[in-house]
Structure formats: C-alpha cells, structure tokens
Amino acid sequence: MQASVNERELVLDMLLQITRDGEYSHIVIKNVLDKYQYLDKRERAFITRVVNGTLERMIEIDYIINQFSKVKVNKMKPVIRTILRSSVYQMKYMDSVPDSAICNEAVKLAGKRGFVNLKGFVNGVLRNIGRNLDKISYPDEKDQEAFISIKYSLPEWMVKQWLKVYDEETVKMIGKAFMEEKPLTVRFDEHKIKKAELISILEKEGVTAGEVPEIPCALYLSGYDHLSALPSFCEGLYQVQDLSSMQVALWSEVKAGDQVLDVCAAPGGKAIHIAELLNGTGHVEARDLTEYKVALIRDNIERSGLTNINAVCQDAAIYDPHKKETADIVIADLPCSGLGVLGKKPDLRYKMNEKTEADLVELQKKILSVVKDYVKPGGKLLYSTCTIHREENEGNVEWFLKEYPEFELVKEKQMIPGRDAGDGFYIAILKRVNHE
Ligand SMILES: C[S@@+](CC[C@H](N)C(=O)[O-])C[C@H]1O[C@@H](n2cnc3c(N)ncnc32)[C@H](O)[C@@H]1O
C-alpha cells in the first residue's frame, strides 16, 4: 500500500470520528499521532493539516460542493461527504499535491470503502470543482452574516451573536485569527531552570525556542516533531499552555504561604503554574469531576516534581462544607463553550449551539454560587473561561455581583483572538470584601 493512500485513509477515519461520531478533534489527532509514531514528520504534518484544515473550512467547503453537486452535502453518505470535503480542502488550500492526484486518490478511497457505484460521482464532482475553483460565487459582502459565515466557516448563529457584541471588523479579525497557524507556547518554572539554559537544552534537541516578550516564563516552540518524545518534555522542564491561560496565575498575585483551591483543574495547567509561583510554600488543591480527569492532573503534577499541590476528585457544583472560607484564592476556570479556542479546536464550532451555550451559563452560575463560599474574607475568586461569548463572561460576572454583594470586581479582561497574543479568553478577579 502506498504511504499516501494510507495517510488519506487515516484522514477519512479521523474526520468521520469527529464529524459523524462526535469525538473531539484534538483527542482524535493526538491518539493517531501517538499510535502511528513510525510515520515520518512530513506525513504527520500532512495528516494534522488536512484534518484541521477541513474542519476549519468546512462551512465554506460544503458551500462549494453544493454548487457543483446535485446531491447536497447533508444528503450524502458520511464516507462520500468526508472524502469530498477533505479533497476540496486540499485542492483549494494545499499546493503540495496536484488536483488530478487528489481526485484519483479520492475515487480509489471511495471504491475501497465499498462505494464502487459512487466512484463516478466522486470523480465528476471533484473534477468539476477543480476546473471552477477560481470562479466560485460567494455571498455578497453586504449580506454580512452569510458572507462572514462562509468566508470564515463560522455557523451563522454564532456570527449573529458576535455581531451583537463586536463590530464587523472585529468579528472578521477573530475569524481570520482562528485560521492562522500559531507556534506552540510552553511555560517553565523560573525557580527551577533559567530561561537561557532551557533554550540551550531545547536547541540541542533540535527545537527552535523563541522568547515571549510580555511573559518571561513562556517560550514559543517550533521545529519539533513529537513533543512527548523530547527528553526535556518528559523531564517536566515545561508544560504546554496558551499565553492567555498563563494570565490566570499571573493575575492571581499569589503570595508565599497562600492556600489555593482550583475547583475545575484538569489537566492542571493553571493549578501547577500557581504551585510553581508559590515556590515551595502554601498549597494548591486541584479538583476535577472524574477520576480520569484527576489522573491527568496527577500525571502532570508528577512530571512537574512539585510537592505543594495535590489532586482530588470532587464535583464543583456540590457544596463541600470542609472548604468553607479556607482559600486565599479560589480558581474557577469553568467548563465553557470554548469559542475562544476555535484555532486549536476547530470542531467546537459544529458541536456548540445556542442551547448548549445557555446550559453552560447556568452551570457556570451554579458552580460560582457554590465555590464562592470557599473564599476567605479578603480572599479572591478568579473566574475564567476560554470563550468570547459575552453571557458566559461579563454577563455572568454582572449577575454574580448582583447576587453576592460581598464580592467586588477588582479587574476583568476579555482577550480577543487576533488582537491579543493568545486564545480568546476571559478573566475576572472578584474579591470578597466583607463577611456578609
Ligand atoms: C476549562 S477546563 C479546566 C482547565 C484547567 N483549569 C487547566 O488550566 O488546565 C474545565 C474543567 O472543568 C471540569 N469540570 C466540568 N464540570 C465539572 C464539575 N461539575 N466539577 C468539577 N470539574 C468539572 C472539566 O472536566 C474540565 O477539566
């Protein structure tokens, strides 16, 4: 079997798992890259790019296919629809393979998957699209919602929602930022290793490390193949974390000896960052809902070598009387719609809808109303999400301040993709000012 056929078959199965079976793209990609470690760097990069790219552009791709196919995308067999989608992505957005080869591989794959009678259909649609790719008619730009939806592959309901809060240029900037490839960012413990020493270790491993001017404990990494194969990663010299997420611990202004409770901590990024800043003092309890998630936190704690942090399985929506007024800082980095991280998790835009968003707002309110009681008088509650959805962010904080006047807002920030360096992210610091 040719390597290229194999790659395309993997891509097909991965996209089916994500779009048909509802699995998460980042988990599917990670599992495949872990399983097929023998693939070379180019093949791994190809698989990742085609899967992510197809998901990033899927609304536009379906719009194109529908112009050239009598059978509309939503009426096609999942295998056929998926073969067409990933082929159109490669034809429009990747120069590495000629259109004729993309088309031949797609036809072969349809046959191999038992759709011998649809080989002609796949061939016809793809050849037609290939001939007309530069003549596609897009919605008029004056039809703001439809134009932005197709151009940036964002569901129309989402575009409509964002246009109520952000101006048109900002929504386009966000859509564009989600499609740009960004280098990986990692955070290291400045008490454990000097930046220059870490950069030199990484360079010896063949990794390019760039400094992040605004965050001294962060580095941009590029040029590596498989991060978990690097000795520096296995030794816990750094943790993968987005620049926006790093702001939570930095904003917390944690002091030596503080008691910190992170109520939704897996896989542990922010909790471990705070434990590092405590520099061997104080304590962080990192909680999450399931034993599976808690095991992820424990793995990361072990890799970090820290001793002032532990992980506990506990539902944040259920009050734990033992924790009443015990924490100097409560971190509530709550489950959210994730619409700020579509650049890394492009499939979330298809998994989320207005009803699931509204349910999340209720869950966030519920958890905030429970965990606020763990904050000591004078202590802080840090609320954060990785979304740009106003109701989950400023909306929830407005509600919280009205419900619980014993808290006041110290500061808040909505980070916007394209304008700020990292993911779309929201942080609010709420201080417990009296004991009412
Ligand atoms: C945004 S993620 C947390 C990321 C984490 N703070 C970090 O920096 O690595 C939200 C977490 O909330 C957890 N979660 C969801 N519902 C929960 C609940 N009722 N109680 C506790 N954790 C919950 C999820 O399992 C998920 O790990």
The ligand as a MOL file (V3000), in Angstrom:
LIG
                    3D

  0  0  0     0  0            999 V3000
M  V30 BEGIN CTAB
M  V30 COUNTS 27 29 0 0 0
M  V30 BEGIN ATOM
M  V30 1 C -11.5510 24.7080 31.2110 0
M  V30 2 S -11.2410 23.1340 31.8060 0 CHG=1
M  V30 3 C -10.0690 23.4140 33.0660 0
M  V30 4 C -8.6540 23.6630 32.5620 0
M  V30 5 C -7.6630 23.7620 33.6890 0
M  V30 6 N -8.0120 24.7780 34.6460 0
M  V30 7 C -6.2400 23.9860 33.2230 0
M  V30 8 O -5.7500 25.0850 33.3050 0
M  V30 9 O -5.5980 23.0280 32.7930 0 CHG=-1
M  V30 10 C -12.6700 22.8310 32.7300 0
M  V30 11 C -12.6210 21.5720 33.5520 0
M  V30 12 O -13.8140 21.5190 34.3310 0
M  V30 13 C -14.0940 20.1690 34.5840 0
M  V30 14 N -15.4840 20.0900 35.0620 0
M  V30 15 C -16.6340 20.1220 34.3580 0
M  V30 16 N -17.6840 20.0540 35.1790 0
M  V30 17 C -17.1870 19.9700 36.4420 0
M  V30 18 C -17.7840 19.8550 37.7390 0
M  V30 19 N -19.1050 19.8190 37.9040 0
M  V30 20 N -16.9450 19.7630 38.7960 0
M  V30 21 C -15.6110 19.7940 38.6480 0
M  V30 22 N -14.9970 19.9030 37.4480 0
M  V30 23 C -15.7800 19.9910 36.3640 0
M  V30 24 C -13.8240 19.5090 33.2610 0
M  V30 25 O -13.5820 18.1380 33.4550 0
M  V30 26 C -12.5860 20.2710 32.7740 0
M  V30 27 O -11.4260 19.5700 33.1080 0
M  V30 END ATOM
M  V30 BEGIN BOND
M  V30 1 1 1 2
M  V30 2 1 2 3
M  V30 3 1 2 10
M  V30 4 1 3 4
M  V30 5 1 4 5
M  V30 6 1 5 6
M  V30 7 1 5 7
M  V30 8 2 7 8
M  V30 9 1 7 9
M  V30 10 1 10 11
M  V30 11 1 11 12
M  V30 12 1 11 26
M  V30 13 1 12 13
M  V30 14 1 13 14
M  V30 15 1 13 24
M  V30 16 1 14 15
M  V30 17 1 14 23
M  V30 18 2 15 16
M  V30 19 1 16 17
M  V30 20 1 17 18
M  V30 21 2 17 23
M  V30 22 1 18 19
M  V30 23 2 18 20
M  V30 24 1 20 21
M  V30 25 2 21 22
M  V30 26 1 22 23
M  V30 27 1 24 25
M  V30 28 1 24 26
M  V30 29 1 26 27
M  V30 END BOND
M  V30 END CTAB
M  END
